[in-house]
């Protein structure tokens, strides 16, 4: 592998890891607080991509500046998280927190299937592609390689800002400390007057919005098609399981590891590119069943 090919694989891996991290960190945040493995999380990613591609396409077609694509990504993500994620948590998930994990997975899978059909009813089955955000930022030349600034600079910077912002929010704000309190001990938090239901709602909306934001950013780099949510949720589960359930910083490192592994596989062994992330997960879990950054818990008898 020559230097240029190595650099190209590296850049691809960084860009892909940034998108995967945004979805996986929302998933791990929801699990860390609500203790629910939300299979429907992939639908928020897909709906964020659809909402952004369709609205930005309409804006550009109407003659408005393509720079409006960037605020529209944030607006679409917040709307998906609030208008869809909020009701899902309040009307459905709130009723299953005390159920067995298998039943929780089945319920969230049912939500996933419903939202998949909603996507087809609203946006149809034809692919959407809107690359205005990608085009307006242009390209940069690195090591003789011409690469889009959107993927090389914007995506990694956004992922880093989300990671740092979440860390500051959880460790240094009152709302974040309430979330951590509920995560550590729900009963004790309730006893001292914390509104646990509100904490759960806010956490779920934030997690869903992060997934939708990942989809919004991805809409500029790939075709938005039915089934993309399923592909992303499986990969996100691989990231979360490899990092350790509920580990936000670990999700960032693991997303980078899996993103780079998949990218190099595309260039070196294309027939294995889909398999590599799961081989990494398998190798890690065989050595550390609790994940790279997870902690083993003492079993209560």
C-alpha positions in Angstrom: 0.0 0.0 0.0 1.6 3.3 -1.1 1.4 6.5 0.9 -1.5 8.1 -1.1 -3.6 5.0 -0.8 -2.9 4.8 2.9 -3.9 8.4 3.4 -7.1 8.0 1.3 -8.1 5.0 3.4 -7.3 6.9 6.6 -9.4 9.9 5.5 -12.3 7.7 4.6 -12.1 6.0 7.9 -12.1 9.2 9.9 -15.1 10.6 8.0 -17.1 7.4 8.4 -16.1 7.0 12.1 -17.4 10.5 12.8 -20.9 9.6 11.4 -21.0 6.3 13.2 -20.0 8.0 16.5 -22.8 10.5 16.4 -25.3 7.7 16.1 -23.6 5.4 18.6 -23.1 8.0 21.2 -26.9 8.7 21.2 -27.5 5.0 21.6 -25.1 4.6 24.4 -26.4 7.7 26.2 -30.0 6.3 26.1 -28.8 2.9 27.4 -26.6 4.4 30.1 -29.6 6.4 31.5 -32.7 4.5 30.6 -31.2 1.0 30.4 -33.1 0.2 27.2 -31.4 -1.1 24.1 -33.3 1.0 21.6 -33.5 -0.8 18.2 -35.6 2.1 16.8 -32.5 4.3 17.1 -31.6 3.6 13.5 -34.9 5.0 12.3 -34.1 8.4 13.8 -30.8 8.3 11.8 -32.7 7.5 8.6 -35.4 10.1 9.2 -32.8 12.8 9.9 -31.2 12.0 6.6 -34.6 12.0 4.7 -35.8 15.2 6.4 -32.5 17.1 5.6 -32.2 15.8 2.0 -35.8 16.7 1.1 -35.9 20.1 2.8 -32.4 21.2 1.5 -33.4 20.1 -2.0 -36.5 22.2 -1.8 -34.6 25.2 -0.5 -31.9 25.0 -3.2 -34.5 24.4 -5.9 -36.4 27.5 -4.8 -33.2 29.6 -5.4 -32.0 30.1 -1.8 -28.4 29.8 -0.7 -27.0 26.3 -0.3 -25.4 27.5 2.9 -28.8 27.2 4.5 -28.2 23.4 4.4 -26.1 23.6 7.6 -28.8 25.2 9.8 -31.4 23.0 8.3 -29.4 19.9 9.5 -29.6 21.2 13.1 -33.3 22.1 12.8 -34.3 18.8 11.1 -32.4 16.8 13.8 -34.0 18.7 16.7 -37.5 18.3 15.1 -37.0 14.5 14.6 -35.8 14.1 18.2 -38.5 16.2 19.7 -41.6 15.5 17.6 -40.9 11.7 17.1 -38.4 10.7 19.8 -40.3 12.6 22.6 -43.7 10.8 22.0 -42.0 7.4 21.5 -40.5 7.7 25.0 -43.4 9.3 26.7 -46.2 7.2 25.3 -44.5 3.8 24.8 -41.1 3.3 26.4 -42.2 4.7 29.7 -44.5 1.7 30.0 -41.8 -0.9 29.5 -38.9 0.2 31.7 -39.6 -2.5 34.3 -40.0 -5.3 31.7 -37.4 -7.9 30.9 -34.7 -6.8 28.4 -35.9 -9.2 25.7 -39.4 -7.7 25.8 -37.9 -4.2 25.6 -35.9 -5.1 22.5 -39.0 -6.6 20.9 -41.0 -3.5 21.6 -38.4 -1.1 20.2 -38.0 -3.4 17.2 -41.7 -3.0 16.6 -41.3 0.8 16.8 -38.4 0.5 14.3 -40.6 -1.4 11.8 -43.4 1.1 12.1 -41.1 4.0 11.6 -39.5 2.3 8.5 -43.0 2.1 7.0 -43.6 5.8 7.9 -40.5 6.7 6.0 -41.8 4.9 2.9 -45.2 6.6 3.2 -43.8 10.1 3.6 -40.7 9.9 1.3 -41.5 7.0 -1.0 -38.9 4.4 -2.0 -36.9 6.4 -4.5 -33.4 7.5 -3.4 -32.7 11.1 -2.3 -29.4 12.8 -2.8 -28.6 16.4 -1.9 -24.9 17.3 -1.8 -25.2 21.1 -1.6 -23.5 21.2 1.8 -20.7 19.0 0.5 -20.2 21.2 -2.6 -20.2 24.6 -1.0 -17.2 23.7 1.3 -15.1 22.7 -1.7 -12.0 20.5 -1.6 -8.6 20.5 0.0 -5.3 18.9 -1.2 -3.4 16.7 1.3 -0.5 14.6 0.3 -1.4 15.0 -3.4 -5.0 13.8 -2.7 -8.0 16.0 -3.4 -10.6 15.4 -0.7 -13.8 17.2 0.3 -13.4 19.6 3.2 -16.9 18.5 4.4 -15.7 14.9 5.1 -12.1 15.7 6.0 -12.6 18.7 8.3 -16.3 19.3 9.1 -17.4 15.8 10.1 -14.5 15.1 12.5 -14.7 18.6 14.0 -18.5 18.1 14.6 -17.9 14.7 16.2 -15.2 16.2 18.5 -17.5 19.1 19.5 -20.3 16.7 20.3 -18.1 14.6 22.5 -16.6 17.6 24.4 -20.1 19.2 24.6 -21.6 16.0 26.1 -18.8 15.6 28.6 -19.1 19.3 29.7 -22.9 19.0 29.9 -22.9 15.8 32.0 -20.1 16.8 34.3 -20.5 20.5 34.8 -24.2 21.4 34.5 -27.0 20.9 36.9 -29.1 19.0 34.3 -26.2 16.8 33.5 -25.5 16.0 37.1 -29.2 15.1 37.5 -28.9 12.7 34.6 -25.8 11.1 36.2 -27.6 10.8 39.5 -30.5 9.0 37.8 -28.0 6.8 36.0 -26.2 5.8 39.2 -29.4 5.2 41.4 -32.9 5.8 40.1 -34.5 5.1 43.5 -32.2 7.4 45.4 -32.6 10.2 42.9 -36.4 9.9 43.1 -36.2 10.0 46.9 -34.4 13.3 46.9 -36.9 14.9 44.6 -35.4 14.4 41.1 -38.1 14.2 38.4 -36.9 10.9 36.8 -39.6 10.9 34.1 -38.4 14.3 32.9 -34.7 13.2 33.0 -35.7 10.1 30.9 -37.6 12.2 28.4 -34.8 14.8 27.9 -32.2 12.0 27.6 -34.1 10.1 25.0 -34.8 13.3 23.0 -31.1 14.2 23.0 -30.1 10.7 22.0 -32.7 10.6 19.2 -31.6 14.1 18.0 -27.9 12.9 17.9 -28.9 10.0 15.7 -31.0 12.2 13.4 -28.0 14.7 13.3 -25.8 11.8 12.1 -28.3 11.1 9.4 -28.5 14.8 8.5 -24.7 15.0 8.0 -24.6 11.7 6.1 -27.3 12.9 3.6 -24.7 15.1 1.9 -22.3 12.2 1.3 -24.5 9.3 0.3 -27.9 8.4 -1.2 -30.7 8.3 1.2 -32.5 5.0 0.7 -34.9 2.7 2.5 -33.1 0.4 4.9 -30.2 2.7 5.7 -31.4 2.9 9.3 -31.1 -0.9 9.7 -27.5 -0.9 8.5 -26.5 1.9 10.8 -28.2 0.5 13.9 -26.4 -2.8 13.6 -23.1 -1.1 13.2 -23.9 1.3 16.1 -24.7 -1.8 18.3 -21.2 -3.1 17.3 -19.6 0.1 18.4 -21.5 0.3 21.7 -20.9 -3.4 22.6 -17.2 -3.1 21.7 -16.8 0.1 23.8 -18.9 -1.1 26.7 -22.5 -0.2 27.2 -23.0 3.3 28.5 -19.4 4.5 27.8 -19.5 7.8 25.9 -15.8 8.4 25.5 -15.3 4.7 24.7 -17.8 5.0 21.9 -15.7 7.7 20.3 -12.5 5.6 20.4 -14.3 2.4 19.3 -16.1 4.2 16.4 -12.7 5.4 15.2 -11.2 1.9 15.5 -14.1 0.3 13.6 -14.3 3.1 11.0 -10.6 2.8 10.2 -10.8 -1.0 10.1 -13.7 -0.9 7.7 -12.1 1.7 5.5 -8.8 -0.1 5.2 -10.7 -3.3 4.4 -12.4 -1.6 1.5 -9.0 -0.9 -0.1 -7.2 -4.0 0.9 -9.9 -6.7 1.0 -13.2 -5.4 -0.3 -14.9 -8.7 0.1 -14.4 -8.3 3.9 -15.4 -4.7 4.4 -18.8 -5.5 5.9 -17.4 -8.2 8.1 -14.4 -6.4 9.6 -16.3 -4.3 12.2 -17.9 -7.4 13.6 -14.6 -9.3 13.6 -13.2 -6.4 15.7 -16.2 -6.6 18.0 -15.9 -10.4 18.3 -12.2 -10.2 19.1 -12.7 -7.6 21.8 -15.6 -9.4 23.5 -13.8 -12.7 23.5 -11.1 -11.0 25.6 -13.2 -8.5 27.5 -16.9 -9.5 27.6 -17.8 -6.1 29.2 -16.2 -4.2 26.3 -12.9 -2.2 26.0 -14.0 0.5 28.5 -16.7 -1.3 30.4 -16.4 -2.4 34.0 -17.2 -5.8 35.3 -20.1 -5.7 37.9 -20.3 -7.9 40.9 -23.1 -10.4 40.5 -25.7 -10.1 43.2 -27.0 -13.4 44.7 
